[in-house]
Amino acid sequence: RDGPAEPGPEVTRALLERVRTTGGAVLRWTDSAQAFRHRVALLRRYDDRWPDLSDDVLFTAEALRLWLAPHLVGAAGRRDLEALDLVTVLRSGLDHQRLQDLDRLAPRTVSLASGRIVTVDYAGEAPAIATRVQDLYGTTVPPTVVGGRVPLVVHLLSPAGRPVQVTADLPGFWTGSWREVRKELAGRYPKHRWPLDPAGEDPGRGGGSRRR
């Protein structure tokens, strides 16, 4: 018969099959949901007790019955799939201790010496942050995740937000190519401070003022 489907086991099976055949594309993958998967994937590289949330595993028929089907009770169609909060769904697959470990070992954000809080991007080969050069004045130990085992790749930006340098070795950058980068930045942004020794700077003095 024509008309809206009635929620029930047959509809749930049909919805799960739709998710499987589309490789999850029918679901609403927000940036937060994808970030959750990337964070777990990073930790799994160092400890295989973390779940595998890759497409190859997540969208098999067996896996879908375990992690997705319980959240489809009362679902009747595609709109119900699109309405799912996937962060909540995925978080429900980890116990309380695991969720605490996730936030500790692969935090969504990190605090810099300047006091600024920046979001960590886990989507690439290595976790990374992007921030102004001045936000890292006074930083002698590069920011890390996974309990200090993985240094963050730092995308250093100018005061205007333009890319300046990419490094996973911040102390090496300060003692190496910083001198040349400093000259260029001082020429473009003369009202900002560009110290010769950023690592020895007071983190609170990273703002715009006369350079020395």
C-alpha positions in Angstrom: 0.0 0.0 0.0 1.0 3.6 -0.5 1.7 5.9 2.5 4.2 6.4 5.3 6.0 3.2 6.5 5.1 2.0 10.0 8.1 1.8 12.4 9.1 -1.8 13.1 11.7 -4.5 12.5 11.2 -4.6 8.7 11.6 -0.8 8.4 14.7 -0.9 10.6 16.3 -3.6 8.4 15.5 -1.6 5.3 17.1 1.6 6.8 20.2 -0.4 7.9 20.5 -1.8 4.4 20.2 1.7 3.0 23.0 2.9 5.2 25.2 -0.1 4.2 24.7 0.3 0.5 25.5 4.0 0.6 28.5 3.5 2.7 27.0 5.8 5.4 26.5 8.7 3.0 22.8 8.8 3.9 23.7 9.8 7.4 24.4 13.3 8.5 28.1 13.4 9.2 28.8 16.7 10.9 32.4 18.0 11.4 32.1 16.9 15.1 31.1 13.4 14.2 33.9 13.0 11.7 36.3 14.5 14.3 35.2 11.9 16.8 36.1 9.1 14.4 39.5 10.7 13.6 40.3 11.0 17.2 39.5 7.4 17.9 41.5 6.3 14.8 44.6 8.1 16.1 44.5 6.3 19.4 43.9 3.0 17.7 47.2 3.4 15.9 48.9 3.1 19.3 46.5 0.7 21.0 44.3 -1.7 19.1 41.9 -2.0 22.0 40.3 1.1 20.7 37.4 0.3 18.3 37.8 0.4 14.5 35.5 3.1 13.2 36.7 3.0 9.6 34.2 2.8 6.8 35.2 -0.8 6.0 34.2 -1.9 9.5 31.5 0.6 10.5 29.2 0.0 7.5 29.2 -3.8 7.4 25.8 -5.4 8.1 26.9 -6.9 11.3 28.4 -3.7 12.7 25.4 -1.7 11.8 23.1 -4.0 13.7 25.3 -3.4 16.8 26.0 0.3 16.8 23.2 1.9 14.7 20.1 -0.4 15.0 19.5 0.4 18.7 19.1 4.1 17.8 16.5 3.4 15.1 13.7 2.4 17.4 10.7 4.2 16.1 12.4 5.3 12.8 10.2 5.3 9.7 12.3 6.8 6.9 15.3 8.7 5.7 14.5 11.8 7.6 15.0 9.8 10.8 18.4 8.7 9.6 19.4 12.3 8.8 18.1 13.5 12.2 20.5 11.2 14.2 23.1 12.9 16.3 26.0 10.7 15.3 28.3 12.1 18.0 25.9 10.8 20.6 25.5 7.5 18.7 29.2 6.9 18.5 29.9 8.0 22.0 27.4 5.5 23.3 29.7 2.8 22.0 32.4 3.7 24.5 32.2 3.3 28.2 32.7 6.1 30.7 36.4 5.4 31.2 37.1 5.2 27.5 35.4 8.6 26.9 37.5 10.1 29.6 40.7 8.6 28.1 39.6 9.9 24.7 39.3 13.5 26.0 42.6 13.2 27.8 44.7 11.5 25.1 43.1 13.0 22.0 41.6 16.3 23.2 39.4 18.3 20.9 41.3 21.5 21.8 44.7 22.5 23.4 45.7 25.6 25.3 48.6 27.6 24.1 51.2 29.6 26.1 49.3 32.8 25.1 46.2 31.4 26.8 44.4 30.9 23.4 42.5 27.7 23.0 42.7 26.1 19.5 41.0 23.1 17.9 43.1 20.1 17.0 42.6 18.7 13.5 42.9 14.9 13.5 41.9 14.4 9.8 45.4 14.3 8.3 48.3 11.9 8.6 49.3 13.7 11.9 47.2 15.8 14.3 47.6 19.5 13.7 46.7 23.0 14.9 46.8 26.4 13.1 47.5 29.5 15.1 49.3 32.9 14.9 53.1 32.8 15.5 52.7 35.2 18.5 50.4 32.6 20.3 53.5 30.4 20.7 55.9 32.9 22.1 57.4 31.5 25.2 56.8 27.9 24.1 59.8 25.7 24.5 58.0 22.4 24.5 55.8 21.8 21.5 52.2 20.8 22.2 51.5 17.1 22.0 48.7 14.5 22.3 48.5 10.8 23.1 50.1 11.4 26.5 53.1 13.3 25.0 53.9 10.7 22.4 52.7 12.6 19.3 53.8 16.2 18.7 51.2 18.4 17.0 52.0 19.7 13.5 51.8 23.5 13.9 50.6 25.6 11.0 52.0 29.0 11.9 50.0 32.0 10.7 50.7 35.7 10.3 48.7 38.3 12.1 46.5 38.4 9.0 45.9 34.6 9.2 48.2 33.8 6.2 50.3 30.6 6.3 53.9 31.3 7.4 55.4 27.9 8.2 54.5 24.3 9.0 56.5 22.5 11.6 56.4 19.6 14.1 59.6 20.8 15.7 58.8 24.1 17.2 62.1 24.5 19.2 64.0 23.6 16.0 62.1 26.3 14.1 62.9 29.0 16.7 66.6 28.2 16.5 66.6 27.6 12.7 64.6 29.2 10.0 62.9 31.7 12.4 65.5 34.4 11.6 64.6 34.5 8.0 60.8 34.2 8.6 61.2 37.0 11.2 62.7 39.4 8.7 59.8 38.9 6.3 57.1 39.2 9.0 58.8 42.4 10.4 58.7 43.9 7.0 55.0 43.1 6.4 53.8 43.8 9.9 56.0 46.4 11.5 53.6 47.3 14.3 53.9 43.8 15.8 56.7 42.4 18.0 59.1 40.0 16.3 61.7 39.0 18.9 65.0 37.3 18.1 64.3 34.6 20.7 60.6 33.8 20.7 61.1 30.8 23.0 62.4 33.1 25.8 59.5 35.6 25.5 56.8 36.2 28.0 53.8 34.4 26.5 51.6 37.3 27.6 53.4 39.7 25.3 52.5 38.2 22.0 50.2 40.9 20.9 50.7 43.8 18.5 53.2 46.4 19.8 56.5 47.8 18.8 59.0 45.1 17.5 62.5 44.8 18.8 
